[in-house]
Amino acid sequence: MNARIWIPTLWLMALAGCGGMSGGDSAPALITSSNVNRLYGKEWELKTLTVDNARVIMHVDAQMTLAFAPDGTAAGFASVNQFGGPYKFAENGMLGWPRGLASTRKAGPPELMDKERAYLAALPKTTRAVLAKNALQLQNEDGSTVLLFAELGK
């Protein structure tokens, strides 16, 4: 496995906490079509973002969220605008964004708009999701784009 994939995964495991790694719903798990229900009813807040191997420095006022619904749509807040679109998990864990994401078109401060553009560009590049307790990691195949989330309110 590529080292770029391992480093964020280790961070995800640390965020989940060693005490919760013994099994059950807190053990790190690749999300598939069979267990995607583990994401439902939760809102995820973006904590770190790497796009094409470049770390994006987060802005304190740039709250970015994501939620997966049972009807196959994902939605969230991207710092200034709301967004949404369809997602699909395959049995082998491949994540797809069949029609991409649509967003509202409000303008905001340039620094927040920059973070929003990076987030909305990175999200549809992701092809895998790993869940560990209150942490979610989305990434592409080679680990060059990685989004790390924490469950909002946890």
N, C-alpha and C positions, 0 to 999 in steps of 0.2 A: 504494500500500500504506500502511496506517495506520502512523503513527510508533511507536505502542506495540508493533507487531509487529517493526519494524526494530531497535529498541534491544536487545531480548533476542537477536535473531538476530546482531547485531554482536558481542555478548558471547560468544555461542556460537562464532562464527568465531574470535575472539581466543583462547578457551579451546582450540580445536582446534590453534592454532598456524599461523602464516603459512607455514612450511615445508611443511606437510602439505596445502596448499590447491591443489596443482597438478593434482589429479585422482585417479582411482582411488577406493579405499574411504575415503580420508581427506577427500575433498571433501564439503562439505555436501550432503546429499541428503534430499529429502522421502521418508519411508518410505511405501511402498505395498504392496499385496498381492504385487507382483512382487519386492520386495527386503527384505521384512520379516525374512528369514533373517539379515540383518546384525545384528539385535538378539539373536539366539539365542546362548546360552552365555555371556552377559554379565550381570553384576549392576550396576545403576546406583544411585548414592548421590545423594540430593537435596542440592543445594547452595543453591539459592535458590527461594523460593516467593512468587508474587504471586497473590492470589485477589480477583477482582472489583476490580481496580486498587489493592488495598491490599497492600503488601509485608508479609509475615510475617517477623518477626525470628526467625531460627533459634536454637535452644538448643544449647549445646555437647554436651549428653548425648542429644540427640534424633536418633539415627541413623535415617534413613528410606531404604528401598531399594525397588527395583523390578526384576523380571526377566520377560522375555517368553519363553514356551515355544512350541515348534513346534505343540503341540496346541491352540493358541488360548486358552490361559489365561495370565494375568499374576498374579504373586504378589510379596509382599515383606514388609518389616517397617516398621511405622508408628510407631516410637518406643517403644511399649509392646506392641502387639499385632501378630500376623501377619494378613495379608489376602490375598485372592485373588478372581479372577473372570474371566469370559471377555472377550476383546477381539477386534476384527476390523478389519483394514485393507482398504479398498477400493482398486481399481485407480487411482482419482483421488487417493489419499492420505488420504481421510477415515478417521479413527479413531473407532471406536464401542466402547462398553462395554455390550453388549446386555442384561445382567441386573444391572448394577451390580457392586458389590464387597461381599463378606462378610468379616467379621473375627472374630477371637477376642474375648473380652470381659473381659480382665484389666484391673484398675484399676491406676493408677500415680500418680505425683506430678502434681498439678494442672497444673503448667507443661508437662509432657510430654504430658499428655492434651489440652491446648489445641492443641499443635503437631500431634498426631496427628489431631484432628478437622479441622483446617485442611487437612492433606494428603489425608485420605480424602474430604473434600468437593471438593477441587480436581481430583483425578485423573479422576473420571468426567466432568468438564466439558470435558476436553481432546478436541480433534477433529483435531489434526495432530501429527505427530512429525517432527523434523528431526535427522538424525544427522550429526555432523562429528567424525571421528577418535574421540577418547575422550570426547565430549560428546553429550548427548541433550537436546533441548528438546521438551517437550510443551506445547501451548497450545490455547486455544479460538480460534474464528474471528476475533474482534475484538481479540485480544491482551490482554484484561483479566485472564485467568488464564494464568499461565506457570509451568512447573516446569522448572528447569534441573538436569540431572544430570551427574555425572562417572562414568566407568566405575570401579567399585570396584577398588582395587589398581593403578590406573594413575596 
